[in-house]
Amino acid sequence: MGPDEAALALERATDQAVEACDGDAWAAVRALLVANAALEEEVARLTSRVSTGYARGRVRTTSTK
């Protein structure tokens, strides 16, 4: 995928996100932030379950505050 295709795909995804929120850009941003937080939690959960030996040290553990 070239730079023009990537930009076009991003434009389409942006339009779809706003359309999914009935044209409300603020609601679209909020929904994306909520979805991103859920994905970050899932990554953290899965990362904590991967053994360092299996990942050969490529998985960094982060401390939770």
trRosetta pair geometry for C-beta under 8 A, 3 or more apart (Angstrom, degrees):
i j d omega theta_ij theta_ji phi_ij phi_ji
1 5 4.5 -127 -164 95 84 127
1 6 5.4 108 136 -61 114 84
1 9 7.3 -11 -167 -12 143 143
2 5 4.9 94 53 11 71 103
2 6 6.9 -132 101 -6 36 91
3 6 5.6 -55 -144 37 31 112
3 7 6.3 32 156 -20 65 106
4 7 5.8 -54 -149 36 30 111
4 8 6.4 30 153 -18 64 107
5 8 5.6 -55 -147 38 32 112
5 9 6.3 34 153 -21 65 105
6 9 5.7 -52 -146 36 31 112
6 10 6.4 33 153 -20 63 105
7 10 5.7 -53 -150 35 31 113
7 11 6.5 36 150 -21 64 103
8 11 5.5 -49 -149 33 34 114
8 12 6.5 35 152 -18 64 104
9 12 5.7 -52 -149 36 32 112
9 13 6.3 32 153 -18 65 107
10 13 5.7 -54 -145 38 31 111
10 14 6.3 35 154 -22 64 106
11 14 5.7 -55 -150 35 29 113
11 15 6.5 29 153 -18 63 106
12 15 5.7 -55 -150 36 31 111
12 16 6.3 31 153 -20 66 107
13 16 5.6 -53 -146 36 32 113
13 17 6.4 35 154 -23 64 103
14 17 5.8 -53 -150 32 30 111
14 18 6.6 22 155 -11 64 106
15 18 6.0 -61 -150 40 30 106
15 19 6.0 31 154 -20 67 111
16 19 5.6 -55 -142 39 30 113
16 20 6.2 36 156 -26 64 105
17 20 5.8 -52 -150 30 28 114
17 21 7.0 7 155 -1 60 107
17 28 4.5 102 140 -163 94 117
17 31 7.2 -178 -167 78 95 119
17 32 6.2 13 -155 -61 140 117
18 21 6.1 -70 -154 47 34 98
18 23 6.1 35 158 -126 93 32
18 24 7.4 -175 -158 60 73 32
18 25 5.6 -14 -119 -93 110 65
18 28 4.7 -51 -93 -57 53 160
19 22 7.7 40 -174 -78 35 17
19 23 7.0 23 -106 -64 41 58
20 28 7.0 111 63 -110 90 94
20 31 7.4 -127 103 96 117 165
21 24 4.7 -97 135 59 105 87
21 25 7.7 144 83 -78 132 14
21 27 3.9 174 -173 100 133 111
21 28 4.3 -145 19 -65 144 75
21 31 6.1 -160 -74 -3 124 140
22 27 7.5 14 46 65 85 149
24 27 3.8 46 103 17 119 115
24 28 6.5 165 94 -18 63 83
25 28 5.4 -54 -149 34 35 115
25 29 6.4 36 154 -19 67 101
26 29 5.9 -53 -151 34 31 109
26 30 6.4 31 151 -17 64 107
27 30 5.6 -53 -147 38 33 114
27 31 6.2 35 154 -21 66 105
28 31 5.8 -53 -146 36 30 111
28 32 6.4 28 155 -17 63 107
29 32 5.8 -58 -149 38 30 110
29 33 6.3 31 153 -20 65 106
30 33 5.8 -56 -149 35 30 111
30 34 6.4 30 154 -18 65 105
31 34 5.8 -54 -149 36 32 111
31 35 6.3 30 153 -17 65 107
32 35 5.6 -53 -144 39 33 111
32 36 6.1 36 154 -22 65 106
33 36 5.6 -52 -144 36 30 113
33 37 6.4 33 155 -21 63 103
34 37 5.8 -53 -150 33 30 111
34 38 6.6 30 152 -18 63 105
35 38 5.7 -55 -152 35 33 112
35 39 6.4 31 151 -17 66 106
36 39 5.6 -55 -149 38 33 111
36 40 6.3 36 152 -21 66 104
37 40 5.6 -51 -147 34 32 113
37 41 6.5 34 153 -19 63 103
38 41 5.7 -53 -152 35 32 112
38 42 6.5 33 150 -19 64 106
39 42 5.5 -53 -148 36 35 113
39 43 6.4 37 153 -20 67 103
40 43 5.7 -51 -147 35 32 112
40 44 6.4 33 153 -18 64 105
41 44 5.7 -55 -149 37 31 112
41 45 6.3 33 153 -20 65 106
42 45 5.6 -52 -146 36 31 112
42 46 6.3 24 158 -12 65 108
43 46 6.0 -59 -144 42 28 105
43 47 5.9 32 156 -24 66 110
44 47 5.7 -53 -141 36 27 113
44 48 6.5 28 158 -21 61 105
44 62 7.4 -72 -123 53 100 111
44 64 7.6 82 -170 -78 139 116
45 48 6.1 -59 -155 32 27 110
45 49 6.9 17 152 -14 61 111
46 49 5.7 -64 -154 37 36 109
46 50 6.7 38 152 -29 69 102
47 50 5.9 -52 -149 23 35 111
47 59 5.6 177 -151 -171 88 118
47 61 6.9 161 143 -105 110 62
48 61 7.1 82 -101 -127 65 101
50 54 6.1 -122 -176 75 81 119
50 55 5.2 66 146 -44 121 124
50 59 5.2 122 91 -27 131 174
51 54 4.4 88 65 6 95 104
51 55 6.8 177 86 1 50 87
52 55 6.0 -67 -144 50 30 101
52 56 8.0 152 161 -35 57 4
52 57 6.1 39 -178 -83 91 50
52 59 6.7 -134 -110 61 58 100
53 56 7.2 23 -177 -76 32 45
55 58 4.9 -124 162 49 93 84
55 59 4.0 -13 154 -3 168 108
